[in-house]
Protein backbone atom coordinates (compact mmCIF):
# COMPACT_ATOMS: atom_id res chain seq x y z
CA UNK A 1 0.00 0.00 0.00
CA UNK A 2 1.28 3.44 -0.96
CA UNK A 3 0.39 6.49 1.09
CA UNK A 4 0.48 9.90 -0.58
CA UNK A 5 0.37 13.12 1.43
CA UNK A 6 -0.15 16.39 -0.41
CA UNK A 7 0.57 19.90 0.78
CA UNK A 8 0.81 23.42 -0.56
CA UNK A 9 -2.71 24.27 -1.67
CA UNK A 10 -4.46 27.47 -0.73
CA UNK A 11 -5.99 30.72 -1.91
CA UNK A 12 -4.13 32.97 -4.34
CA UNK A 13 -5.00 35.86 -6.60
CA UNK A 14 -4.99 35.48 -10.36
CA UNK A 15 -1.46 35.77 -11.69
CA UNK A 16 0.03 34.38 -8.51
CA UNK A 17 1.93 31.16 -7.81
CA UNK A 18 1.60 28.09 -5.65
CA UNK A 19 3.78 25.00 -5.23
CA UNK A 20 2.21 21.67 -4.44
CA UNK A 21 4.15 18.79 -2.91
CA UNK A 22 3.27 15.13 -2.59
CA UNK A 23 5.31 12.70 -0.53
CA UNK A 24 4.88 8.97 -1.08
CA UNK A 25 5.64 6.27 1.45
CA UNK A 26 5.02 2.59 2.02
CA UNK A 27 5.71 1.30 -1.47
CA UNK A 28 7.56 -1.99 -1.76
CA UNK A 29 8.51 -1.09 -5.32
CA UNK A 30 10.10 1.95 -6.88
CA UNK A 31 7.63 4.47 -8.22
CA UNK A 32 7.25 4.64 -11.98
CA UNK A 33 4.86 7.43 -12.90
CA UNK A 34 3.83 10.18 -10.51
CA UNK A 35 1.56 13.05 -11.30
CA UNK A 36 -1.29 15.37 -10.59
CA UNK A 37 -4.96 15.40 -11.51
CA UNK A 38 -7.53 18.01 -10.64
CA UNK A 39 -11.28 18.16 -10.26
CA UNK A 40 -13.30 21.36 -10.38
CA UNK A 41 -16.87 21.52 -9.03
CA UNK A 42 -19.28 19.87 -11.45
CA UNK A 43 -16.51 18.63 -13.72
CA UNK A 44 -14.72 15.36 -14.27
CA UNK A 45 -11.28 14.74 -12.88
CA UNK A 46 -8.65 15.69 -15.46
CA UNK A 47 -4.98 15.00 -15.88
CA UNK A 48 -2.75 18.00 -15.16
CA UNK A 49 0.77 16.65 -15.46
CA UNK A 50 2.78 13.46 -15.10
CA UNK A 51 6.44 12.63 -14.75
CA UNK A 52 8.23 9.30 -15.08
CA UNK A 53 11.09 8.10 -12.92
CA UNK A 54 13.39 9.06 -15.78
CA UNK A 55 12.07 12.62 -15.86
CA UNK A 56 9.86 12.50 -18.93
CA UNK A 57 6.96 14.92 -18.48
CA UNK A 58 3.50 15.37 -19.92
CA UNK A 59 1.08 18.27 -19.46
CA UNK A 60 -2.48 19.05 -20.35
CA UNK A 61 -2.50 21.85 -22.94
CA UNK A 62 -4.21 24.35 -20.65
CA UNK A 63 -1.27 24.42 -18.19
CA UNK A 64 1.68 24.20 -20.56
CA UNK A 65 4.19 27.02 -20.06
CA UNK A 66 2.57 27.87 -16.69
CA UNK A 67 2.98 24.71 -14.61
CA UNK A 68 6.14 22.68 -14.03
CA UNK A 69 6.19 19.17 -12.62
CA UNK A 70 9.32 17.76 -11.01
CA UNK A 71 10.26 14.96 -8.64
CA UNK A 72 12.91 13.90 -6.19
CA UNK A 73 13.26 10.14 -6.57
CA UNK A 74 15.38 9.83 -3.44
CA UNK A 75 12.55 11.38 -1.41
CA UNK A 76 9.69 9.80 -3.39
CA UNK A 77 8.26 13.27 -3.72
CA UNK A 78 6.62 15.00 -6.67
CA UNK A 79 6.11 18.74 -6.99
CA UNK A 80 3.88 20.96 -9.09
CA UNK A 81 5.00 24.55 -9.48
CA UNK A 82 2.02 26.58 -10.66
CA UNK A 83 2.65 30.07 -12.02
CA UNK A 84 0.41 32.61 -13.71
CA UNK A 85 -2.58 31.02 -12.05
CA UNK A 86 -6.04 31.65 -13.48
CA UNK A 87 -9.48 31.37 -11.86
CA UNK A 88 -10.15 28.33 -14.08
CA UNK A 89 -7.31 26.53 -12.31
CA UNK A 90 -9.48 26.42 -9.20
CA UNK A 91 -9.97 22.77 -8.25
CA UNK A 92 -9.04 20.04 -5.83
CA UNK A 93 -5.64 18.73 -6.90
CA UNK A 94 -4.89 15.05 -6.40
CA UNK A 95 -1.49 13.43 -6.44
CA UNK A 96 -1.12 9.92 -7.80
CA UNK A 97 1.60 7.33 -8.13
CA UNK A 98 2.01 4.03 -9.93
CA UNK A 99 4.76 1.70 -8.75
CA UNK A 100 6.74 -0.46 -11.15
CA UNK A 101 5.22 -3.88 -11.68
CA UNK A 102 1.78 -2.88 -10.37
CA UNK A 103 -1.21 -1.78 -12.41
CA UNK A 104 -2.93 0.02 -9.51
CA UNK A 105 -2.75 3.75 -9.11
CA UNK A 106 -2.58 5.20 -5.59
CA UNK A 107 -4.11 8.55 -4.75
CA UNK A 108 -3.65 11.30 -2.21
CA UNK A 109 -6.50 12.90 -0.30
CA UNK A 110 -6.50 16.05 -2.42
CA UNK A 111 -5.59 19.66 -1.72
CA UNK A 112 -7.75 22.66 -2.57
CA UNK A 113 -6.41 25.34 -4.88
CA UNK A 114 -8.55 28.47 -5.21
CA UNK A 115 -7.64 31.29 -7.56
CA UNK A 116 -9.55 34.53 -7.12
CA UNK A 117 -10.05 37.01 -9.94
C-alpha positions in Angstrom: 0.0 0.0 0.0 1.3 3.4 -1.0 0.4 6.5 1.1 0.5 9.9 -0.6 0.4 13.1 1.4 -0.2 16.4 -0.4 0.6 19.9 0.8 0.8 23.4 -0.6 -2.7 24.3 -1.7 -4.5 27.5 -0.7 -6.0 30.7 -1.9 -4.1 33.0 -4.3 -5.0 35.9 -6.6 -5.0 35.5 -10.4 -1.5 35.8 -11.7 0.0 34.4 -8.5 1.9 31.2 -7.8 1.6 28.1 -5.6 3.8 25.0 -5.2 2.2 21.7 -4.4 4.1 18.8 -2.9 3.3 15.1 -2.6 5.3 12.7 -0.5 4.9 9.0 -1.1 5.6 6.3 1.5 5.0 2.6 2.0 5.7 1.3 -1.5 7.6 -2.0 -1.8 8.5 -1.1 -5.3 10.1 1.9 -6.9 7.6 4.5 -8.2 7.2 4.6 -12.0 4.9 7.4 -12.9 3.8 10.2 -10.5 1.6 13.1 -11.3 -1.3 15.4 -10.6 -5.0 15.4 -11.5 -7.5 18.0 -10.6 -11.3 18.2 -10.3 -13.3 21.4 -10.4 -16.9 21.5 -9.0 -19.3 19.9 -11.4 -16.5 18.6 -13.7 -14.7 15.4 -14.3 -11.3 14.7 -12.9 -8.7 15.7 -15.5 -5.0 15.0 -15.9 -2.8 18.0 -15.2 0.8 16.6 -15.5 2.8 13.5 -15.1 6.4 12.6 -14.8 8.2 9.3 -15.1 11.1 8.1 -12.9 13.4 9.1 -15.8 12.1 12.6 -15.9 9.9 12.5 -18.9 7.0 14.9 -18.5 3.5 15.4 -19.9 1.1 18.3 -19.5 -2.5 19.1 -20.3 -2.5 21.9 -22.9 -4.2 24.4 -20.6 -1.3 24.4 -18.2 1.7 24.2 -20.6 4.2 27.0 -20.1 2.6 27.9 -16.7 3.0 24.7 -14.6 6.1 22.7 -14.0 6.2 19.2 -12.6 9.3 17.8 -11.0 10.3 15.0 -8.6 12.9 13.9 -6.2 13.3 10.1 -6.6 15.4 9.8 -3.4 12.6 11.4 -1.4 9.7 9.8 -3.4 8.3 13.3 -3.7 6.6 15.0 -6.7 6.1 18.7 -7.0 3.9 21.0 -9.1 5.0 24.6 -9.5 2.0 26.6 -10.7 2.7 30.1 -12.0 0.4 32.6 -13.7 -2.6 31.0 -12.0 -6.0 31.7 -13.5 -9.5 31.4 -11.9 -10.2 28.3 -14.1 -7.3 26.5 -12.3 -9.5 26.4 -9.2 -10.0 22.8 -8.2 -9.0 20.0 -5.8 -5.6 18.7 -6.9 -4.9 15.0 -6.4 -1.5 13.4 -6.4 -1.1 9.9 -7.8 1.6 7.3 -8.1 2.0 4.0 -9.9 4.8 1.7 -8.7 6.7 -0.5 -11.2 5.2 -3.9 -11.7 1.8 -2.9 -10.4 -1.2 -1.8 -12.4 -2.9 0.0 -9.5 -2.8 3.8 -9.1 -2.6 5.2 -5.6 -4.1 8.6 -4.8 -3.7 11.3 -2.2 -6.5 12.9 -0.3 -6.5 16.1 -2.4 -5.6 19.7 -1.7 -7.8 22.7 -2.6 -6.4 25.3 -4.9 -8.5 28.5 -5.2 -7.6 31.3 -7.6 -9.5 34.5 -7.1 -10.0 37.0 -9.9 
